[in-house]
């Protein structure tokens, strides 16, 4: 019977710890997202704030909406980043053989989440602008304008065929290539690598996240569907073909929505 070397045993333990951590972070984020979606469904507005389309947002409204977007991004994006996080932990252990490599892995994840927190801030501002312009059905609802919805669907479909999408998706689908090309030592290096990978991930997925303004910001079914699609794009063998096929479907959907709005 072949026995594992000490370093292999440590790496297996590291993988178990990292997987448990990723699952825990994702589960907490999903639990909070589901909680908010249930409140939205029960009370007709996100986080229980009943407000008409013309009411100005308070500072509390902005803060709560930002938290909603940020937690939702954690729930949707961390599972898709799991292969990269696991490989980072393994390579980090082999290169440095640290007694406590989990800190660097956590810092890498923190850098990744900083990027999506920036996106959450931008999405919050967009949410506010669309709501104030009466283009959303509610504070956390979907588009009430066929032209806005159709335009976003068309944009998403075209973007799925773009060069930027291809470059960023390739980086997300090739964790080893990313680490070989962009490895940086130390805790600060781990944070910078997390930022770098987060930028690729954002470049790949930002327009898909923007579709929540069409489908419903707190529509749990669509949130789960988009999260599953992002994961499939990154890990499925035919992820790139899936992306392009979905682009064609989104263009057709967008054109239909625009035509319906014009009639």
N, C-alpha and C positions, 0 to 999 in steps of 0.2 A: 504494500500500500504506500502510495506517494504521500509524503507529509509536507505541509507548508513550511516555508522558511519563516523566520521571525518577522521579517519585513512584510511578507505576504499576509501573515496573520494580522499584523497591525493595520495593513491596508484594508483588509476585510472588516476589521472593527471600525475603521474610519468610515468606510462606506455605509455601514449600518447606522452609525451616529449621524452622518450627514443626511441619509435618507430619512431618518426619524425627524431630524430638524426641518427638512424641506416639507415633509408631510404635515408636521405640526404647524408651521407658518402658514401653509396653504389652507389647512383645515380651519384655523382660527379666522383667516381672512374670508373664507367661504361662509363660515358660520355667521359672521357679522354682515356680510353681503346679503345672505338669505334673510337675516333678521330685518335689515333695512327694506328689502323687497316686500316682506310681509307687512311691515308698517305702511309702506307706500300703497300696497294693494288694499289694506283695511281702511286707510284714512284718506286716500286719494291724492296724497302728496308726499314727497320724500321726507323721511325723518319726522313725520307727523306735523309738518308745518303747512297748514292749510292756507294757501295764498292764491289770489287771482293773478292773472298774467300781467296786471298793471302795477302790482305792488312792488315797491323798491325793496331790494335785499338789504338786510342789516349785516353788520359784521359777523354776527353769529351764524346767519344764513350762509355767508361765504365760507366760514370755517367748517361748518357741518358738511356743506357740499364738497369742499376740498377733501375732507376726511373720507367721505363716501367714495369719491373718485379714486383716491390713493389706495384705500383698502381693496376696492374692486380691481385695481390694476395688479395688486399683489396676488389676489385670488386667481386672476386670469393668466398672469405671466410667469409666476414662479414655477408652476408645474412644467411649463414649456422650457424653462431654463435649467431644469433638473439635470439633464445629461451634461451640460457645461459645468455646473456646480460640482457634480460628482467627479468629473475628470479633473477639474482644477484641484480638488482635494487630494486625488491620487497622485497627480504630478507634483504637487507641493510637498507631499510626504516623501516621495522618491528623491526629489532634488535636495531637500533640506533635512529630511529625517527628524523633523522637530518632535519634541515630546508632546507639544500642544499645538497641532496644526489647525485646530478648529477655529482659532481666532482669525487666522488669515482667510479661511473659507467664509466665515461670517462677515469679514470686512469686504470680501469680493461681492457677496450678496448685497451688502449695504450699498456699495457703489452702483450696482445694477439697479437697485430700487430708488436711488437718488434720481436717476434718469426718468424713471416712471413717475416719480413724485413731481418732477418738473412738468411732465406731460399732464399730470392730474391738475396742476395749477392752471395750465393753459386751458384744459377742458372745463375747469370751473368758470373761468372767464367767458369761454364760449357759451357755456350753459346759461350764464347770467345774461349775456347779450341776446341770445336767441329767445330766452324767456321774456326779457323786457320788450323785445320786438314782437311778442305774441306769436312766435313761430314754433313754439312747443305747446303741446296739449296741457302740460302742467309743469311744475318745477323740475320734475324728474321723469317727464313723459317723452313721447316721441314727437316727430315733426308733425305740425298741423298744416304744413304747406306742401302741396304736391311738388312744387317747383324746387323747394329746398331738398325734400326727400329724394326726388329723382336726380337732382344734380349731385348729391352726395353719393348715390348709388353708382352713377356714371363715373364719377371721379375715382371711386374705389375700384371699379372694374378696369378702367384704363390703367390705374396705378399697378394693378396686378401683373400687367404686361411690361411695365417700365424697367429700364436698366437699373435704377436705384433699388427697386424691389428685388431684382435678381441678385445684385451684389450683396445686399444685406441678408437676404435669405440664405445665400451660399455660405456666408460667415456663420449664421446661426445653425446651419445644418452640418458644419464641419468644426466641432469643438477642438479637435486635436490640431488642425491647421491653425486655428485662431491662437491657441496657446503656444504653439511653436513659433509663430511670427510675432506675438505681442507679449511674451512672458517678461515680467518685471519682478525683481526680488523684493522681499520685505513686505511689511504691512502696508506701507504707502503704495507700493507697487501693486499689491492685491486690490486696493481700492481703485487705482487708476485703471487696472484691467477690468474691474467690474463696471466702471464708467464707460470704458471703450466698448465692451460687449453690450451694455445697455443701449448705447447709441445705435449699434447695428440692429438690435432688436426693435428699437423705436422706429428706425428707418424702415424696417420690414413691416411693422404692424400698426403704425399710427392711424392710417386711414381706415383700417378695420375697426379700431376702437371708436373712430368718429362715426361709424355706422350706428352706434347706440343712440345718436341723436335722431336717427330715422326709425329704428326699431323699438326704442324706449330705453331711456337711460337706466331705469330700474326694472326692466323686463327680464326676469330671472331666466326664462327659457332661452332668450337670445343671448344673454350673458354667457350661459353655459355652452350654447352652440358656438359662439365665437371663440371661447376658450378652447373648446375641443378642436375647432378648425385650426387655430394657431398652433396647437400641439401637433396636429397631423402634418401641417406644412413643414414643421421642423424635424420630425422624426420618421414619418412614413417614407418608405422607399421611393414612392412616386410623388413626393411632396411638391416638387416644382411643377409637375404636370397638373397636379390638383390645383395649385395656385392659378395657373393659366386658365384652366377650365372654369374655375370659379369666377375669374375675371370676365369671361364671356357671358356667364350667367348674370353677373351683376350689371353689365352693360345692357343686356336685354331687359332686365328688371327695371333699371333706371329709365330706359327709353319708354317702357310701358307706363310707368308712373307719370312721366312728363307728358306723354300723349293723353293720358286720362285727365290730368290737371288742365290741359289746354282745351279739352272738349267741353 
